[in-house]
Amino acid sequence: MDFELVAIALGDIAWISLAFSFGLLARLIGLPPLVGFLVTGFMLNVMGATSGEMLQKLADLGITLLLFTVGLKLNFKVLIRPHVWSVTALHVVIVTSLFSLMIYLLALLGLPLFSALDINSSLMLAFALSFSSTVFVVKSLEEKGEMKSLHGRIAIGILVMQDLLAVIFLAVSSGALPSLWALLLLLLIPMRPLFHYVLQRTGHGELLILYGLVLAMGGAALFEWGGVKDDLGALVMGVVISTHSKATEMAKSMLGLKDIFLVGFFLSIGMSSELSLEALLIGALLVPFIFAKSALFYVLMTHFKLRARTSLLSTLNLTNYSEFGLIVVAVCFSNGWLEAEWLAVMAIALSLSLVVSAPLNNIDNRIYSRYRGFWMRFQCGERLVDDRLLDTGGAKIAIFGMGRIGCGAYKKMHELYGETVVGVDFDAEKIKMHNEVGRKVVHGDPSDADFWDKLEHHHQIELVMLALPNLDANLDALEQLREVDFSGRIAAIARYPDEEIRLRQLGATAVFNIYTEAGAGFAEHVSEMKPI
């Protein structure tokens, strides 16, 4: 890679300032920054700027790192479940078929832009429109602390399956047969213990990020040398180390770096697109069709015996178009299968779909609670593992959120009150770990409108302690407790004074600032020590 070109690109204060300004503006109005980056690309295009080699290198590196992080998150235990792979496969096939038919009919009518499309290009365009945004969904779930929730894991699993299909398309689209040297790439499998050993020795700082760069770029270079699409190499290297315990940490460490380089991709799309009135109108007209995608997702998920709420929350996360769709369209353009204006159409459709999707995801629990009767009509009668009646074993104290704070609270309350304490969490792996060491922890999500219905009706809970990962999760839980007229005491954690005020306003009888309480606890612990 030519680092001089990267240095020049980063030194261009004009596009950096514009990207920051529009990205910040998007964030301030509740939209993902990538919407602002796409707008920046269009603005630079209008100003006469063109996407040069240096910006293209940044874009290529962003895509490489994106695919590498996708590989890091591959969890085959999730992917092999029917409600993930079957839903994904059926959804892609049905959406691609219906959308391509609709696009081809518009082409036969001779409408602008559509008139140049044949059945093959219609299929490829429809295929690109079938994806949902990995970047947006991951960001949304992380901000709400729902990455490990059931609906979060299902949404991520579906996205990974979609991304794999996109990578296969990218590999096939090159049209070049792998060389015989590509067989040597199979040696990466027996070399996995070596990669894992090095990963274990990298620590938790800058070496971890640098090692991730080496693996992503090295894998891409190896596959390109073997005559295989380089993007596939980055994905494979991510998969190779995805089973290591530090793979998740590496993915989180590289998240910001990947996002920075992806800015180059979004800018290059806007700058290389031929923005026209037709492209703007067609992009806007494609937005309502995300609800057709959503309806199909919801029907398929409930058909595969997922609960109505789980299906709805997963569906709302997937109600958008994808940056991978942009990548597919960009490849089609570079191969001469689609005109450049379709890049602008796809970028506009993606941006506007995120404008629609962001507010929906902010009120997803309210959407379910308010129209619960309607959503429940689609739910299958057979109860699932996550939908069984919860037995709290006569517990009087329930601690929601069994992370570090919740776990500490559980230990102390168990010392004081014994078996009358129960923990509640939505992370299945965390629950298993707690149960293995003898703690009584059950699966549940207090922000779920169905949670108290799933709980046995004769529960004896008198005190609820909210130790959930962020303020929004605690506020949602308080709202549900108010809905069911919970008469017991409610304690919650906060990080800032304004959070304490909001929690008390929604009904918390006691609020503890974790920073203040940690300092007080530390001082109390030291004061109890015997003098030396």
C-alpha positions, -999 to +999 in steps of 0.1 A: +000+000+000+013+035-009+013+053+025+024+085+008-009+086-010-028+080+023-008+108+040-018+132+011-055+121+014-055+126+052-040+160+046-068+172+025-085+194+051-114+202+028-130+167+026-120+159+062-138+190+074-168+184+053-171+147+063-168+157+099-194+185+096-220+165+078-213+134+099-218+154+131-249+170+117-264+136+110-255+124+145-271+155+161-305+147+144-303+110+154-290+095+122-258+074+116-228+095+106-224+074+074-255+093+060-235+125+064-204+109+047-225+100+017-239+136+016-203+148+017-194+127-013-223+142-033-214+177-022-178+172-033-191+158-066-212+190-071-181+211-063-163+193-091-141+170-070-133+135-083-125+103-066-088+098-071-064+069-065-056+079-029-092+080-018-099+047-036-071+031-016-087+043+016-120+029+004-105-005-005-088-007+029-121+001+046-139-027+028-110-051+036-113-043+073-151-045+072-149-081+058-122-090+083-144-079+113-174-098+098-152-129+098-143-122+135-179-123+144-188-155+127-205-178+152-214-211+134-236-222+163-259-192+155-256-195+117-267-232+116-300-225+133-330-227+110-343-193+121-310-178+109-299-195+077-333-206+065-348-171+071-318-155+053-319-178+023-357-176+018-356-139+023-328-133-003-344-156-028-380-141-025-369-105-023-345-108-053-371-126-073-399-101-066-377-070-069-360-082-101-394-088-117-406-054-107-374-037-120-375-057-153-411-047-159-401-010-154-373-016-179-398-030-204-418+002-200-388+022-210-385+044-179-354+065-174-324+045-161-344+013-162-346+011-200-309+000-202-314-030-178-318-066-190-330-095-169-294-102-156-287-066-145-322-065-129-314-096-109-281-081-097-297-048-087-325-067-068-298-088-051-281-056-039-314-043-025-320-075-005-293-067+020-295-048+053-269-026+068-243-044+090-227-011+101-260+005+111-273-026+130-241-033+149-238+004+159-275+005+170-273-027+190-240-017+207-254+017+217-285+000+233-264-028+249-284-055+230-256-073+211-260-104+233-298-103+234-317-130+214-331-105+188-296-090+185-279-123+179-305-133+153-302-099+135-263-102+135-266-139+123-288-129+094-265-100+085-234-123+085-252-148+062-261-119+039-225-107+040-212-141+031-235-142+001-222-108-010-186-120-006-193-150-027-208-127-054-177-105-052-154-135-056-174-149-086-177-115-102-140-113-108-144-139-135-109-151-130-101-187-122-078-193-092-042-204-099-028-237-088-010-218-061-043-211-045-043-247-031-015-235-007-041-213+009-055-244+026-024-244+048-040-215+067-063-241+085-034-261+101-016-228+109-045-216+130-029-225+163+001-203+154-022-173+146-040-180+180-007-181+199+005-148+185-029-133+192-027-144+228+007-127+232-003-093+217-019-080+249-047-055+249-032-023+234-019-011+200-003-044+192-037-060+191-050-035+165-017-038+145-020-076+144-055-072+131-043-050+103-016-076+095-041-104+094-067-085+073-042-070+048-020-101+047-050-124+041-062-101+013-027-101-003-023-139-001-057-146-018-049-120-045-016-137-051-035-170-054-058-156-080-088-154-056-107-122-047-087-104-021-118-094+000-125-131+005-090-134+020-097-108+047-130-126+056-112-160+058-085-146+081-112-133+104-129-167+104-095-184+112-091-166+145-128-161+153-128-190+178-102-174+199-113-158+232-098-125+222-115-123+188-143-102+202-119-078+218-100-075+185-132-067+167-141-040+192-106-025+191-106-023+153-141-009+151-131+027+151-102+021+127-125+003+103-151+031+104-125+057+096-113+040+065-149+033+055-154+070+053-132+068+022-156+043+007-187+064+013-170+095+000-158+077-031-194+065-038-208+100-037-179+115-057-180+088-085-218+088-088-236+107-115-261+126-094-292+135-114-329+143-108-338+108-120-314+091-096-327+112-067-364+103-075-357+066-081-336+064-049-364+080-029-391+057-045-371+027-034-373+036+003-409+024+009-399-011-003-378-016+029-412-022+046-419-050+021-385-065+031-395-060+068-429-076+064-413-107+049-386-109+076-413-107+103-435-134+087-406-158+081-392-153+117-426-160+133-431-190+110-398-204+123-413-202+159-397-171+171-417-150+195-436-119+181-414-095+201-381-112+191-392-112+155-403-076+155-371-062+172-349-082+148-370-070+119-368-033+129-330-036+130-330-050+095-354-024+080-329-006+058-306-010+028-269-020+031-235-007+025-228-042+011-255-034-015-234-004-025-203-026-028-222-050-051-235-022-073-200-007-074-186-041-086-214-043-112-205-008-124-168-016-126-176-046-147-199-026-170-231-044-159-247-013-145-245+024-153-228+048-129-261+065-120-272+033-102-244+041-076-261+074-069-295+056-067-283+030-043-265+056-021-296+078-019-318+048-011-294+036+016-292+071+032-329+076+032-336+041+045-314+049+075-332+081+081-364+060+084-348+031+103-330+051+130-361+065+148-379+032+145-351+014+164-352+041+191-388+033+200-389-005+191-401-016+225-429+010+225-440-001+190-443-036+203-461-027+235-486-003+219-496-028+191-489-060+209-522-075+200-516-071+163-481-086+165-492-115+186-515-127+158-485-139+138-469-158+167-469-196+164-487-215+192-456-237+200-435-222+228-398-217+223-369-222+247-367-184+253-405-182+257-410-207+285-425-198+319-398-184+341-395-198+376-378-175+401-380-201+428-397-179+453-371-152+451-379-118+467-350-099+452-344-098+414-312-083+399-315-074+363-283-074+344-256-098+356-225-080+343-197-069+367-220-045+387-249-069+388-227-099+397-212-079+426-246-069+438-258-106+436-229-118+457-235-092+484-273-097+485-268-134+485-246-131+516-272-110+533-304-128+522-294-162+509-315-180+484-341-153+481-320-136+454-323-143+416-303-128+387-319-121+353-300-116+321-305-120+283-270-133+275-273-171+273-235-177+277-234-154+307-263-172+323-246-206+318-214-194+334-233-181+364-253-213+368-221-234+366-207-216+397-239-221+416-257-187+411-294-187+404-297-168+372-326-170+346-331-158+311-351-127+307-353-091+295-372-066+317-376-042+288-396-070+271-434-063+273-439-100+276-414-106+304-439-103+333-464-125+314-437-152+311-429-150+348-450-172+370-480-152+382-475-160+419-440-145+420-429-130+453-405-103+440-404-073+463-372-056+453-359-051+417-323-039+412-316-026+377-279-031+368-285-030+330-257-018+307-270+016+298-295+043+307-320+035+279-322-002+290-329+009+326-355+034+315-372+008+293-373-016+323-388+011+345-415+018+319-425-019+318-425-021+356-449+008+356-471-008+330-476-039+351-482-018+383-452-033+401-457-024+438-423-033+452-391-012+455-369-004+425-332+004+427-312+015+397-277+025+388-266+057+371-234+073+359-243+110+358-265+133+378-289+139+349-294+101+347-304+100+384-331+126+378-346+107+348-346+074+367-363+089+397-389+106+375-398+072+360-403+055+394-369+044+408-371+045+446-334+045+450-306+055+425-269+049+430-243+068+410-217+040+404-188+064+403-197+081+436-206+048+452-173+031+440-153+059+456-173+057+489-170+019+489-132+021+483-128+046+512-150+024+535-130-007+526-097+011+534-111+026+567-119-009+579-084-022+574-063-026+605-035-001+608+000-013+598 
